[in-house]
């Protein structure tokens, strides 16, 4: 790519001509995760990982909800009822950015979340992997440049 520059995640950002060719897509808006037990999943992502519920707010029981939106900052994580728990080795993984991988891992462990050891899959990238109560994979990640 000509005139290449890197974004906050370290990926190449296209120049103006290349961007015009792909301007159909503006940004990632939401990620939809199909779940079986809405209450357990809301509790995990809200209480264990610290995401705030964007919609519907203020409920104490989410078991009758079919669509719950969680604010991740960059986009919305939607928990969608009716999941069939058909996970495989190629299932998507949700990755959350954290400022300090060691501090975030420690806090998640204190909240009784099973999460792996810190590893570095690439230079200056630090990752810990875990699974939510239904087995969906997630990671927390920090980069030295963050």
N, C-alpha and C positions, 0 to 999 in steps of 0.2 A: 504494500500500500504506500502510495506517495504521501508525504507530509504526515506520517503516522505519529500519534501521541497516545499515551496510556491514560485510562480512566482510573478511578479510585481503587478498582479491583485488580488493576494491573493488566487489563485487556486493551488491545489496540482499538482506538476510536477512529472510524473512517474519516477521510477528508471530506470537503464540501461536495465534490462530485460523487463520491461513493455514497455519502449520506443521502443525497438526493435520490439515488437509485433505490434506497431502502427506506425512504421516509414514510412508507406505509405504516410501519410500526413505530409508535412513539416511545413506549416503555412497558415494562412488565407491570401489570396492574394488580393481579391477584394470582394466588396459587390455591387450588382447590384440593383439599385432602378429604377423601371419603372415609367416614368413620362409622363404627357400629354403636358405640356407647358415648353419646354426645356429652353427658355429664362428666364422665371420666376424662374425656379428651379436653373439654374446656378447662377442667380443673388442672390438668397437666400443663397445658400451654399457658394458662393464666397464672396459676399458683406456683408451679414448679419452675417454669422458664421465664415468668415475669411479663408476658405480653398482656396488653390491656384489651378488654372486649370492646369492640367498636359498635357492634350491633348483634343482637339486642342487648342493651346495657341494663344493669341493675337487677337481673334475675338471680334468684338463689337456686333455681332448678332449671337446667337446660335440657332435660330429658325429652321434652316434647318439641324441641326446636329442630328444624331440618337444615337451617342455614345460620351459622354463627361466624361473624367476622372478627378477626383479631388484628390489631395494629402492629405491624413489624417495623414501621418507619418508612421503608422503601416501597413496600406494596402491602396488600392485605392477604393474610392467610385465612382462607375460608374453610371451616369445618362443615362438611356436607353430610347429612344423615343418609343412611341406606347403604353404607359400605359393606362389602362382602368379604373383606380381609383376604383378598387374593394377592398376596405379596410374593414376589419372586426376586431372584438375584439382581434383576435389572430395574427394580422399583426405584422411583425417584428418591432423592435425599434432599431434605430441606436444610439449608446452611444459614446459620445466624451469625452475623458479625458481632464480635465482642471487642472491647478496647484492650483488655488484659486477659489472656487465655488462662493463666494460672489462677487469677482471682475469680474469674467466671466459673472455672471448673470446680474450685473449692466451694463456691456458693451453691452451685447445682448439686454437688455431693451432699452439702448440708441440708438440702431440700429433699433428700432421699431419692435422687435420680441416679440410676446406674449409668455411668459414662466412662469411656475408656481413658487411657493415658494420653497425655499430650504427645503428639507426633508431628514431624515436619515432612510433609509430602513433597515440598519444593522449597528452595531457598527462601528464607524470610517468611514462610507461611507456617502457622501453628494451628493444629486441628485436634479436636476430641470428638469421638463418635458416640452416639447413644441411640436409643429407641424409645418411642413413646409407649404408652400402655397397650396399644394394639400392634406393636411391632414395626411401625413406620420409622424409617431411619432419619436421623437428624444429626447435624454437627454444629459445634460452635467453632468459630475460626477467628484468628487475628493475624495480622500481617505486621511485620516490623515497621512498615511505612505508615501504619494507621495512627 
